Amino acid sequence: MASPAPGGKEAGEGGGKAEWLIYAFVARGTAVLAEYTEFTGNFPAIAAQCLQRLPAGSSSASAAAGGAPARFSYACDRHTFNFLLHRGYAYCVVAKESVPKNVSVAFLERLKDDFMKRYGGGKADTALAKSLNKEYGPVIKQHIQYVLDHSEELDKTLKVQAQVSEVKNIMLDNIEKTLGRGEKLSELQDKTSDLHSQAQEFKKQGVKIRRKTWLQNMKIKLVVLGILLLLVLIVWVSVCQGFDCTKHET
């Protein structure tokens, strides 16, 4: 960082939360509309260079995807340069590298929501560079102070939101997988129905075969019985020399 200028203090002097967030701005495209810092150094220039290097069309692409913000972060000289792009505007905060990531995220979200509430669809769409500095610079300061004063609370809130979002994404992923398997499940159901029908048909065929086998066995038994009766009759006739075995000689 550069040497301090008159009326300011260099980032790194002292310590504590007061030095967590050292510079912030709001830009339309690459034109910075409003900025705020209590420190001196070359971080505004580095932040401007990072702004120029952001992927082209990131903010418009995020808007086309349903308004989801795009996030980028760069590290330089023990500081992080954090950006949030949304609907053509870029929100930036420079923080010490030791600052919890959720603190920077919470600040950028708060800054975005407030700026869009105040200027969305208004004069910010045509404002010149630095033209909103006087009226919105102090507001940026207020947001920095609020986030620093409530950093622990905001950190916990964002962690809970992240967990909820993760669970939601898992559920949506499971739903998509289930829907993706819908056709296969339908095919499996059809196959199950076919197997059930085949099983029923096999059962009917089994009953018919058992009946046929029983009839064949009965026929065989009847034939055998008929043969035995015929043999008995033949023996009877042979022994009695006729059908009347009750005659006796006198």
Secondary structure, DSSP 8 states (H G I E B T S, - for coil): -----TT-EETTSS-SGGGTEEEEEEEETTEEEEEE-SEESSHHHHHHHHHHHS-TTHHHHHHHTTS--EEEEEEETTEEEEEEEETTEEEEEEEETTS-HHHHHHHHHHHHHHHHHHHTTTGGGT--TTTTHHHHHHHHHHHHHHHHHTHHHHHHHHHHHHHHHHHHHHHHHHHHHHHHTHHHHHHHHHHHHHHHHHHHHHHHHHHHHHHHHHHHHHHHHHHHHHHHHHHHHHHHHHHHTSS-------
